[in-house]
Amino acid sequence: MAKESNQKLKLMRLMQIMLEQTDDEHSLTMKQILAELQRYGITAERKSIYADMEALRLYGIDIIGEKRNKAYHYHVGAREFELAELKLLVDAVQSSKFITEKKSKKLIKKLEGFLSRYDAKKLQRQVYVSGRIKTMNESIYYNVDFIHEAIASNVKIKFQYYNWDTDKNMVFRHNGEDFYISPWGLLWDDENYYLIGYDSLAGIMKHYRVDKMLNLNLTTDKREGRQYFREYDMAIYTKKHFGMFDGKEERVKIAFENRFAGVVIDRFGKDVTMRKIDEEHFVVVVDVAVSEQFLGWVFALGSGARIVGPENVVERMREQIRMEGEMYG
């Protein structure tokens, strides 16, 4: 009976062998294919393998046969993903701070399954990164699914929200009481996932780090704040909020040296208006949430950037510089 079961798996095993052991640089002869099948307890005739290969071609597997040295060599050509494409995906997984180290390894292992074992080794060499800071919250994957489900079901969610203290302990916000939020979208910014939701009590849209949400559950209450979300532009929101820190929104005028044109476009987009002041400087007027992070961003550009208005923001920058000067003596 076991032998019969093995024979029934012949087509699937043949596909597995071809996908795992062949690529554009590695091929198998018919003799080698029959030997590999034998390892799985499957005996077959050449004619049946020819028919099976044709069936796999009809299924969409690009099996190519080439005659070399009086024998045909078979390999899989085009695949669902090219090696270069998978390298990009794996790099994204490795560089994503919100994906834990454990989950990164699992995802990369699954991506390797789209390649031959030879190309999978190239992928492993491509992605090795040592000491990258990763999130420690494994529940983020389930949180993302729950949020999407809540949006599709048009219901609110509840969750606990935390920060870290200096002893590296979780400290719950609101003394551990649940946050009740109407979820409207997910936003990726500065290597973190954020929930964009409506807080009914505050009457405003807010954002929350998904990896800092615990015990997330769906409620039966219908979402609120649809009209606020319609007026909400996520792309503009991320331009205004540096590091997703809140602050009072102001229309700020900033002067830059010409060498920072690329920095400005990277931050505010190609639609930003850059008005020439002289041969070496230009000025932009942008709406931003004025926070310490925004002031720090400008300060980090050194003498090549200067806030020129409004006066209350200029004064806040002066005060920030003065406090930092006192801090460092």
C-alpha positions in Angstrom: 0.0 0.0 0.0 2.9 2.4 0.9 4.4 1.7 -2.5 1.1 2.6 -4.3 1.0 5.8 -2.3 4.5 6.7 -3.4 3.5 6.1 -7.1 0.6 8.5 -6.7 3.0 11.2 -5.6 5.2 10.7 -8.6 4.1 13.9 -10.4 4.5 16.0 -7.2 7.9 14.6 -6.4 9.1 15.2 -9.9 8.0 18.9 -9.6 9.8 19.1 -6.2 13.0 17.6 -7.6 13.0 19.9 -10.6 12.3 23.1 -8.6 14.7 22.3 -5.8 17.6 20.9 -7.8 17.7 22.7 -11.1 18.0 26.2 -12.4 19.7 28.0 -15.3 23.1 26.8 -14.2 22.2 23.3 -12.8 20.4 20.5 -14.7 19.6 16.8 -14.3 19.7 14.0 -16.9 16.9 11.5 -17.2 19.0 9.0 -15.4 19.6 11.3 -12.5 15.9 12.2 -12.4 14.9 8.5 -12.1 17.5 8.0 -9.4 16.1 11.0 -7.4 12.6 9.5 -7.7 13.9 6.2 -6.5 15.1 7.9 -3.3 11.4 8.6 -2.6 10.5 5.0 -3.3 9.1 5.8 -6.7 10.0 3.7 -9.8 9.2 5.0 -13.2 9.8 4.5 -16.9 11.3 7.2 -19.1 8.2 7.5 -21.2 6.1 8.3 -18.2 8.5 11.0 -17.1 8.3 12.6 -20.5 4.5 12.7 -20.1 4.8 14.0 -16.6 7.2 16.8 -17.7 4.7 17.8 -20.4 1.9 17.9 -17.7 4.1 20.2 -15.6 4.7 22.5 -18.5 1.0 22.7 -19.1 0.7 23.5 -15.4 3.1 26.4 -15.8 6.5 25.0 -14.8 9.1 26.2 -17.3 10.9 22.9 -17.8 13.6 23.1 -20.5 15.4 20.2 -22.1 18.7 20.7 -23.8 20.9 18.1 -25.6 24.5 18.1 -24.4 27.1 15.3 -24.9 24.6 13.0 -26.5 22.2 13.2 -23.5 19.3 15.5 -22.6 19.7 17.7 -19.6 16.6 19.2 -18.0 16.2 22.3 -15.8 13.6 24.8 -14.7 14.0 28.1 -16.4 11.7 31.1 -15.6 10.2 31.0 -12.1 7.5 32.9 -10.3 10.1 35.1 -8.7 13.6 35.9 -10.0 16.6 35.8 -7.7 16.9 39.6 -7.9 13.3 40.1 -6.9 13.6 37.7 -3.9 16.7 39.6 -2.8 14.7 42.8 -2.6 11.9 41.0 -0.6 14.4 39.5 1.8 16.2 42.8 2.2 12.9 44.4 3.1 12.2 41.6 5.7 15.7 42.0 7.2 15.6 45.8 7.3 12.1 46.0 8.8 12.5 46.8 12.4 8.9 45.7 13.3 9.6 42.1 12.2 11.2 40.1 15.0 14.4 38.2 14.4 12.6 34.9 14.8 9.9 35.8 12.3 12.5 37.2 9.9 14.2 33.9 9.7 10.9 32.0 9.1 9.9 34.4 6.4 13.3 34.2 4.6 13.2 30.4 4.8 9.8 30.4 3.1 11.1 32.8 0.4 14.0 30.4 -0.2 11.4 27.9 -1.3 10.8 29.8 -4.5 14.4 29.1 -5.6 16.6 26.1 -6.3 18.8 25.0 -3.4 21.8 26.6 -5.2 20.2 30.0 -5.6 18.9 29.8 -2.0 22.5 29.8 -0.8 23.1 33.0 -2.7 20.1 34.4 -1.0 21.3 33.5 2.4 24.7 35.2 1.7 22.9 38.2 0.5 20.8 38.8 3.6 23.0 38.1 6.5 22.8 41.1 8.9 24.4 41.1 12.3 23.1 42.9 15.3 20.1 44.7 13.7 17.7 46.1 16.2 14.4 44.3 15.9 11.0 44.6 17.7 10.4 42.2 20.6 6.6 42.1 20.2 5.7 38.8 18.3 2.0 39.7 18.4 2.5 42.5 15.8 1.5 40.1 12.9 -1.7 39.2 14.6 -2.3 42.9 15.4 -2.0 43.8 11.8 -4.5 41.0 10.8 -6.9 42.1 13.5 -6.8 45.7 12.4 -7.5 44.8 8.8 -10.4 42.6 9.9 -11.8 45.4 12.0 -11.6 47.8 9.1 -13.3 45.3 6.8 -16.0 44.6 9.5 -16.4 48.3 10.2 -15.9 47.9 14.0 -13.8 49.5 16.7 -10.9 47.8 18.4 -9.6 47.8 22.0 -6.1 47.3 23.1 -3.5 48.2 25.8 -0.7 50.5 24.9 2.7 50.7 26.5 6.1 52.4 26.6 9.4 51.4 28.1 10.9 52.7 31.4 14.6 53.0 32.2 14.6 49.5 33.8 13.5 48.1 30.4 10.0 47.3 31.8 6.7 47.8 30.0 4.7 50.6 31.4 1.1 50.7 30.3 -0.5 53.9 29.3 -3.8 54.9 31.0 -2.8 52.6 33.9 -3.4 49.6 31.7 -7.0 50.6 30.8 -8.1 49.7 27.2 -7.9 52.2 24.4 -11.1 52.2 22.3 -10.3 53.3 18.8 -12.0 53.3 15.4 -9.3 52.0 13.0 -9.1 53.6 9.5 -5.7 52.6 8.1 -2.2 51.4 8.6 0.8 53.6 7.9 4.5 52.7 7.4 6.9 55.4 8.5 10.5 55.5 9.7 10.6 51.7 9.9 7.5 51.4 12.1 3.9 50.4 11.5 1.3 52.9 12.8 -2.4 52.5 13.3 -4.4 55.6 12.1 -7.6 55.7 14.1 -10.3 58.0 15.4 -10.5 58.6 19.2 -14.1 59.3 19.9 -13.4 60.8 23.4 -10.8 63.3 22.0 -12.8 63.8 18.8 -9.6 63.6 16.7 -7.6 61.3 14.5 -4.5 59.7 16.3 -1.7 57.3 15.5 -0.4 54.4 17.5 2.7 52.2 17.1 1.4 48.7 16.3 4.3 47.0 18.0 3.4 48.7 21.2 -0.2 47.4 21.2 -1.0 44.4 23.4 -4.2 42.3 23.9 -5.8 43.7 20.8 -9.4 42.6 20.2 -12.3 43.5 18.0 -15.5 45.0 19.6 -19.1 45.0 18.3 -19.3 48.8 18.3 -19.4 50.4 14.8 -16.5 52.7 13.8 -16.8 56.4 14.1 -14.9 59.3 12.5 -15.5 58.5 8.8 -15.8 62.2 7.9 -12.5 63.0 9.7 -10.7 60.2 7.8 -12.0 61.4 4.5 -10.3 64.7 5.1 -7.1 62.9 6.2 -4.2 62.5 3.7 -1.7 60.0 5.1 1.1 61.1 2.7 0.8 64.7 3.8 0.5 63.6 7.5 3.9 61.9 7.4 5.5 64.9 5.8 4.2 67.1 8.6 5.1 64.7 11.5 8.8 64.1 12.0 9.3 60.7 13.5 5.5 60.6 13.9 5.8 62.9 16.9 2.9 65.3 17.6 3.2 69.0 17.8 1.3 72.2 17.0 0.9 72.5 13.2 2.5 75.6 11.8 3.3 77.0 8.4 7.1 77.3 8.6 9.6 79.1 6.3 13.0 77.5 6.1 16.1 78.7 4.1 18.5 76.1 2.8 21.8 76.0 1.0 21.4 74.6 -2.6 23.3 71.4 -1.6 20.3 70.4 0.5 17.8 70.3 -2.4 17.8 66.5 -2.4 17.2 66.4 1.4 14.2 68.7 1.1 12.7 66.7 -1.8 13.3 63.4 0.1 11.5 64.8 3.1 8.6 66.9 1.5 8.3 65.4 -1.9 8.8 66.8 -5.4 5.7 69.0 -5.2 7.3 71.2 -2.6 7.9 74.8 -3.9 11.6 75.7 -3.7 12.0 79.5 -4.3 15.5 80.8 -5.1 16.9 83.5 -2.7 20.3 84.0 -4.3 22.8 81.9 -6.2 23.5 79.7 -3.2 20.2 79.5 -1.3 16.6 78.7 -1.7 13.6 78.9 0.7 10.5 76.6 1.2 7.3 77.1 3.1 5.9 73.9 4.5 3.2 72.9 7.0 4.8 70.8 9.8 4.0 69.7 13.3 6.5 71.7 15.3 8.1 69.2 17.7 11.6 68.7 19.1 12.1 66.1 16.4 11.4 68.7 13.7 13.7 71.2 15.3 16.4 68.5 15.7 16.1 67.7 12.0 16.7 71.3 11.0 19.5 71.6 13.6 21.2 68.4 12.2 21.7 70.1 8.9 24.0 72.6 10.5 24.6 76.0 8.9 23.0 74.8 5.7 19.5 75.2 7.1 17.8 78.0 9.1 14.2 78.6 10.2 13.2 82.1 9.2 9.6 82.2 10.2 7.2 82.5 11.9 8.9 84.3 14.8 7.4 82.0 17.5 9.0 78.9 15.8 12.3 80.8 15.4 12.2 81.7 19.1 11.4 78.0 20.0 14.5 77.0 18.0 16.6 79.6 19.9 15.3 78.2 23.2 16.0 74.7 22.1 19.6 75.6 21.2 20.0 77.5 24.5 18.8 74.5 26.6 21.0 72.1 24.8 24.0 74.5 25.2 23.3 74.6 29.0 23.0 70.8 29.0 26.5 70.4 27.5 28.0 73.2 29.4 
